[in-house]
Amino acid sequence: MSVTGKAGSIARRGVKVQRRIAITQALFWPALVLTGVVIGTAMLLTARRTNRRPSPTAADTIEEAPLPGSPAASA
C-alpha cells in the first residue's frame, strides 16, 4: 500500500470517528430531555395515585386500649 493510500485510509477512518461523535452529540440532549419528561411523568402519576387513596379517619387509627386489670393489660 502506498503512502497516499495509507493517508486516505487514515482520513476515512477519521471522518467515520468524527461522524459518530457528531451523531452522539446530536442525540445527547434530546435523550436527556426525554429522560426528564419520563421521570417527571412517572413522579406525577405516582403522586396522583397516592392522593387517590382514602386517608384513614381518626376512628380507623384509634386502637382500643385494654381495660386495666384484664389479662391483655398485663401482657
Backbone as a printed PyTorch tensor [residue, N CA C, xyz], in Angstrom:
tensor([[[  0.8450,  -1.1660,   0.0000],
         [  0.0000,   0.0000,   0.0000],
         [  0.8930,   1.2320,   0.0000]],

        [[  0.5650,   2.1870,  -0.8420],
         [  1.3860,   3.3850,  -0.9680],
         [  1.1080,   4.3410,   0.1940]],

        [[  1.9580,   5.3510,   0.2770],
         [  1.8120,   6.3580,   1.3400],
         [  0.5020,   7.1160,   1.1660]],

        [[  0.1580,   7.4340,  -0.0700],
         [ -1.0930,   8.1690,  -0.2990],
         [ -2.3050,   7.2950,   0.0160]],

        [[ -2.1810,   6.0030,  -0.2490],
         [ -3.2730,   5.0840,   0.0870],
         [ -3.4710,   4.9830,   1.5920]],

        [[ -2.3520,   4.9340,   2.3300],
         [ -2.4340,   4.8860,   3.7930],
         [ -3.0300,   6.1810,   4.3350]],

        [[ -2.6390,   7.2950,   3.7710],
         [ -3.1530,   8.5860,   4.2280],
         [ -4.6550,   8.6780,   3.9700]],

        [[ -5.0890,   8.1770,   2.8220],
         [ -6.5280,   8.1950,   2.5150],
         [ -7.3100,   7.3020,   3.4690]],

        [[ -6.7240,   6.1560,   3.8170],
         [ -7.3770,   5.2400,   4.7460],
         [ -7.5050,   5.8620,   6.1330]],

        [[ -6.4540,   6.5250,   6.5720],
         [ -6.4750,   7.1960,   7.8730],
         [ -7.4890,   8.3390,   7.8610]],

        [[ -7.5560,   9.0560,   6.7550],
         [ -8.5160,  10.1660,   6.6520],
         [ -9.9470,   9.6430,   6.6910]],

        [[-10.2120,   8.5310,   6.0020],
         [-11.5590,   7.9590,   6.0320],
         [-11.9260,   7.5050,   7.4440]],

        [[-10.9700,   6.9030,   8.1240],
         [-11.2240,   6.4630,   9.4980],
         [-11.5220,   7.6710,  10.3920]],

        [[-10.7710,   8.7470,  10.1880],
         [-11.0060,   9.9650,  10.9690],
         [-12.3850,  10.5500,  10.7170]],

        [[-12.8220,  10.5300,   9.4540],
         [-14.1490,  11.0430,   9.1160],
         [-15.2300,  10.1850,   9.7700]],

        [[-15.0430,   8.8600,   9.7770],
         [-16.0090,   7.9740,  10.4160],
         [-16.1270,   8.2790,  11.9100]],

        [[-14.9850,   8.4680,  12.5690],
         [-14.9900,   8.7660,  14.0000],
         [-15.6730,  10.1070,  14.2550]],

        [[-15.3640,  11.1110,  13.4560],
         [-15.9920,  12.4220,  13.6230],
         [-17.5000,  12.3410,  13.4060]],

        [[-17.9230,  11.5470,  12.4540],
         [-19.3550,  11.3950,  12.2040],
         [-20.0430,  10.7530,  13.4020]],

        [[-19.4130,   9.7310,  13.9700],
         [-20.0050,   9.0790,  15.1480],
         [-20.0840,  10.0300,  16.3340]],

        [[-19.0550,  10.8360,  16.5180],
         [-19.0640,  11.8150,  17.6100],
         [-20.1680,  12.8370,  17.3970]],

        [[-20.3380,  13.3140,  16.1740],
         [-21.3720,  14.3050,  15.8770],
         [-22.7640,  13.7250,  16.1110]],

        [[-22.9760,  12.4850,  15.7150],
         [-24.2840,  11.8450,  15.9250],
         [-24.5510,  11.6830,  17.4240]],

        [[-23.5330,  11.2620,  18.1640],
         [-23.6910,  11.1000,  19.6120],
         [-24.0380,  12.4250,  20.2720]],

        [[-23.3500,  13.4950,  19.8890],
         [-23.6330,  14.8060,  20.4590],
         [-25.0200,  15.2910,  20.0730]],

        [[-25.4320,  15.0290,  18.8650],
         [-26.7520,  15.4720,  18.4070],
         [-27.8740,  14.7440,  19.1340]],

        [[-27.6460,  13.4880,  19.5090],
         [-28.6800,  12.7100,  20.1800],
         [-28.6520,  12.8380,  21.6980]],

        [[-27.5980,  13.4420,  22.2490],
         [-27.4630,  13.5070,  23.7050],
         [-28.5550,  14.3560,  24.3440]],

        [[-28.7330,  15.5890,  23.8900],
         [-29.6960,  16.4890,  24.5380],
         [-31.1380,  16.0360,  24.3610]],

        [[-31.5640,  15.5950,  23.1870],
         [-32.9350,  15.0770,  23.1050],
         [-33.1570,  13.8700,  24.0300]],

        [[-32.1580,  13.0160,  24.1460],
         [-32.2930,  11.8610,  25.0420],
         [-32.3810,  12.3200,  26.4920]],

        [[-31.6120,  13.3280,  26.8480],
         [-31.6390,  13.8510,  28.2130],
         [-32.9940,  14.4870,  28.5200]],

        [[-33.5320,  15.2550,  27.5890],
         [-34.8380,  15.8860,  27.7730],
         [-35.9230,  14.8170,  27.8630]],

        [[-35.8720,  13.8260,  27.0040],
         [-36.8590,  12.7540,  27.0280],
         [-36.8120,  11.9860,  28.3510]],

        [[-35.6300,  11.7400,  28.8650],
         [-35.4930,  11.0700,  30.1540],
         [-36.1250,  11.9040,  31.2620]],

        [[-35.9030,  13.2180,  31.2340],
         [-36.5140,  14.0970,  32.2270],
         [-38.0280,  14.0820,  32.1520]],

        [[-38.5640,  14.0720,  30.9460],
         [-40.0160,  14.0370,  30.7710],
         [-40.5850,  12.7230,  31.3140]],

        [[-39.9210,  11.6170,  31.0280],
         [-40.3930,  10.3160,  31.5020],
         [-40.3560,  10.2580,  33.0310]],

        [[-39.2800,  10.7330,  33.6280],
         [-39.1700,  10.7170,  35.0880],
         [-40.2170,  11.6390,  35.7080]],

        [[-40.4080,  12.8190,  35.1360],
         [-41.4190,  13.7450,  35.6460],
         [-42.8190,  13.1740,  35.5510]],

        [[-43.1310,  12.5260,  34.4460],
         [-44.4510,  11.9110,  34.2820],
         [-44.6550,  10.7930,  35.2910]],

        [[-43.6370,   9.9810,  35.5050],
         [-43.7460,   8.8850,  36.4780],
         [-43.9720,   9.4360,  37.8850]],

        [[-43.2760,  10.5080,  38.2370],
         [-43.4540,  11.1080,  39.5600],
         [-44.8530,  11.6980,  39.7060]],

        [[-45.3420,  12.3380,  38.6540],
         [-46.6800,  12.9240,  38.6930],
         [-47.7430,  11.8430,  38.8510]],

        [[-47.6180,  10.7750,  38.0900],
         [-48.5900,   9.6850,  38.1980],
         [-48.5370,   9.0220,  39.5690]],

        [[-47.3490,   8.8750,  40.1230],
         [-47.2130,   8.2960,  41.4550],
         [-47.8600,   9.1930,  42.4960]],

        [[-47.6510,  10.4910,  42.3810],
         [-48.2520,  11.4290,  43.3290],
         [-49.7700,  11.4130,  43.2220]],

        [[-50.2850,  11.3530,  42.0220],
         [-51.7380,  11.3030,  41.8520],
         [-52.3080,  10.0150,  42.4230]],

        [[-51.6010,   8.9190,  42.2190],
         [-52.0860,   7.6330,  42.7040],
         [-52.1270,   7.6150,  44.2300]],

        [[-51.1320,   8.1860,  44.8870],
         [-51.1190,   8.1860,  46.3490],
         [-52.1820,   9.1350,  46.8980]],

        [[-52.5430,  10.1820,  46.1720],
         [-53.5700,  11.1030,  46.6330],
         [-54.9710,  10.5350,  46.4640]],

        [[-55.1440,   9.5530,  45.6200],
         [-56.4660,   8.9540,  45.4060],
         [-56.8690,   8.0220,  46.5340]],

        [[-55.9100,   7.4710,  47.2210],
         [-56.2250,   6.5350,  48.2930],
         [-56.9670,   7.2710,  49.4020]],

        [[-57.9990,   6.6560,  49.9430],
         [-58.7160,   7.3280,  51.0350],
         [-57.8170,   7.4130,  52.2660]],

        [[-57.8010,   8.5780,  52.8640],
         [-56.9740,   8.7430,  54.0460],
         [-57.6880,   8.1100,  55.2370]],

        [[-56.9310,   7.5260,  56.1270],
         [-57.5650,   6.8800,  57.2740],
         [-58.2040,   7.9230,  58.1820]],

        [[-59.3720,   7.6070,  58.6770],
         [-60.0500,   8.5240,  59.5930],
         [-59.5630,   8.2710,  61.0030]],

        [[-59.9230,   9.1500,  61.9020],
         [-59.4920,   9.0070,  63.2870],
         [-60.0340,   7.7180,  63.8870]],

        [[-61.2380,   7.3250,  63.5080],
         [-61.8280,   6.0970,  64.0450],
         [-61.0490,   4.8660,  63.5740]],

        [[-60.4640,   4.9380,  62.3910],
         [-59.7030,   3.8060,  61.8800],
         [-58.3610,   3.6580,  62.5750]],

        [[-57.7970,   4.7550,  63.0450],
         [-56.4470,   4.7200,  63.5860],
         [-56.4170,   4.5180,  65.0930]],

        [[-57.5320,   4.7090,  65.7670],
         [-57.5450,   4.5480,  67.2230],
         [-57.6160,   3.0590,  67.5450]],

        [[-56.6740,   2.6220,  68.3170],
         [-56.6890,   1.2370,  68.7670],
         [-57.2950,   1.2130,  70.1600]],

        [[-58.0640,   0.2040,  70.3940],
         [-58.6810,   0.0980,  71.7090],
         [-57.6370,  -0.3440,  72.7180]],

        [[-57.5650,   0.4060,  73.7910],
         [-56.6240,   0.0490,  74.8680],
         [-57.2740,  -1.0040,  75.7490]],

        [[-56.4890,  -1.9510,  76.2430],
         [-57.0750,  -2.9600,  77.1300],
         [-57.5020,  -2.3300,  78.4530]],

        [[-58.5370,  -2.8710,  78.9980],
         [-59.0430,  -2.3890,  80.2760],
         [-58.0530,  -2.7310,  81.3790]],

        [[-57.8940,  -1.8470,  82.3710],
         [-56.9920,  -2.1690,  83.4830],
         [-57.5040,  -3.4200,  84.2210]],

        [[-56.5840,  -4.2650,  84.5500],
         [-56.9180,  -5.4860,  85.2670],
         [-57.2460,  -6.6560,  84.3550]],

        [[-57.3660,  -6.4470,  83.0560],
         [-57.6650,  -7.5380,  82.1530],
         [-56.3830,  -8.2970,  81.8180]],

        [[-56.4980,  -9.5490,  81.3680],
         [-55.2810, -10.3130,  81.0310],
         [-54.4750,  -9.6550,  79.9100]],

        [[-55.1160,  -8.9530,  78.9950],
         [-54.3860,  -8.3070,  77.9100],
         [-53.5550,  -7.1330,  78.4200]],

        [[-53.9740,  -6.4890,  79.4880],
         [-53.2390,  -5.3510,  80.0290],
         [-51.9400,  -5.7780,  80.6700]],

        [[-51.8980,  -6.9760,  81.2310],
         [-50.6820,  -7.4290,  81.8960],
         [-49.6870,  -8.0460,  80.9110]],

        [[-50.1030,  -8.3140,  79.6990],
         [-49.2270,  -8.9620,  78.7220],
         [-48.2800,  -8.0020,  78.0860]]])
